[in-house]
Amino acid sequence: MPQNLLVFGGLHMASCLEEPENQNRRNGKGSKTIQSPMGSFDLETPRDREGSFEPQIVKKRQTVLNESLDNKILGLYSLGMSYKDITSHLKEMYDFEVSPGTLNAVTDKLIPVIEEWRSRPLEAIYPVIFMDGMYFKSRENGRVITKVIYNILGINQEGYKDILGFYVAESEGANFWLGVLNDLKQRGVQDVLIACVDGLTGFPEAIKGVFPRTEIQLCVVHQIRNSLKYVASKNQKEFMNDLKLMYKASSKDMAEHHLLKLEEKWGKKYPMVIKSWQTNWEHLSHYFQYSGDIRRLIYTTNAIEGFHRQVRKFTKTKGAFTSENALFKLVYCACQKIAEKWTAPLQNWACILTLPLEV
């Protein structure tokens, strides 16, 4: 056999042996419309049978070319704008339309950021934390259900506010709070001096189970609201005046004196209301051992309720979130926007740290 045919045959045999290991081939082209600040244009990209080809300039499924445009979309989304409003705004500003799918892909970039933020290490000691839940509607498996976002607002040793995290469940309960508190401990929190919470049943026990030395201050304002629900409207003004003498007393002894007088005056008419104050008195009265500025800070959960009101400004356009991730993304954006204003410690914080306890 001629030498050249032997060489050719060898090459042919080699190529036949290699072919099964390299079956990937060109498989036509794909086209998509790319949006950019300069306008839109059609782009064709080559395809291969295995789908392993990775474009380097315009990535797969990328339809927005400019990274700054992604940032603009995230900025608009963080202000609480709906996808429809964002699309209209971009159409007006840049004269091109962005589909809801593209907007969702852009905002989905927040998911790993949120997970990292929610698992970030925390400080070892927080003088004060506030804990409360807020309710949202979310779609799940074709139906609308209620979700509770549990928020934790901490005051660190320098007096700065910080959202330590948020957690989601379908109802607010002490058992779930127990898991939340354990998560804080795993992230580095060793002790909390004062925990300010509402009157949820089992909440104090859950806190003590994780941070046994923490003082629990129940929200006095919540207690007052719950009390007035069971007081006749004609008696509410007088009853409220008697309550003020108690919860605004100068000391715990004076407060307990007015609690006894409250029982003498209203005990027969509203026994369940008086019993509620007496039952919860241990956790309602901790603030009396502190001086003015600390009292005003911890006797109510107004700090975290104020935070919730600000979050509602970002979420008020949402009747029901399309998914739990959609809820997380907007609540996270709201947290970041609100935290931008927390650039200074609480007023008189340096003095608060040195104030003596009430005798």
C-alpha positions, 0 to 999 in steps of 0.5 A: 500500500502506498505510504501516503495512503497509509498516512491518510488511513492513519489519520482517518482512523485517529479521527474516527477514534476521537470523534465519539469524545468530541460530539459538540458542534455548531448548532445555528444561531440565536437572536435576541434584542439588547436594550441599552441607553443608546437604544435597542438592537438585535444581536445574533449569538452562535449556539452549540449542541451541548450548550457549553458556549459562553459568550463573554461580552453579552452573557446568556439571557442578558438583555440589558447591556449597561450595568448602570442601567441594572443599578437604575432598575434596582434603585427604582425597585428599592423605592417601592416602584412596581415593575409596570411603573419601572417599565414606563419610567425607562420607556420615558427616559431611554425610549425602550421597553424592558419586559417583566421577566428582564426586571425580575432577572435584574432584581433576582441579583439581590437574592444572594446579597440578601442571604449574605446580609441575613447571615452576617456576623453580629456584635457580641452585646446589644444593650437594647433590642426591639422585636416585632412582626408585620403582616403581608399577603403573598401568593403561594401554590395559587392562593393568597396567604398571610406571611409574618416578617419578624424584624429585630431592631438592635441598639449597639453599644455606640448607640446606633440602630441596626436591623439585625435580621428579618425572618418569615413565617405564616403566623407570629408565635413564641416558638418561632421567636425561639428559633429566631433568637437561636439564630442571633446567638449562632451569629455571634450575639452573646448577651442582650441587656433589655429586650422590648417586646409586645405582649405575645404569650410565651415571648418572655419565656422564649427570650429567657430560654436563649438569653437567661440574663436579659431583662424583658420589658413588655410594651406599656402602650400595647398593654394600655390599648388592650385594656381600653378594648374592654373598658366602656367608652363612657369610662375610658377617659377617667380610666386612662387618667388613672392609668397615667398616674400608674405608668408615669409614676416617679418610681416602681413603689409609687406605680404599685401604689397607684395600681392598688388604687386602680384595683380598688376603683375599677376592680369590680367593674373591669376585673379582667383588665386589672388582672392583666396588669397584675399578671404582667406587672413583672415584665411591664415595670422593669423600666422604672429602675432606669432614669428618664431617657432610658425609660422613654426608650424602652417602655414602648416598642415605638422604635420598631413600630416606627421602622415598620411604618417606614417599611410600609411606605415602600410596600404600600403598592403591593396588594399581594407579593407574587412569591416569598422571594419578591417579599424578601427583595422589597423588605431588604431594599426598604431596610437599606434605604431606611438605614441610610438615615441612621448616621448618628447615635441616639440622642443623649446616648453617651449620657444614657450609658452613664445614668445611675439606676433609680433607687 
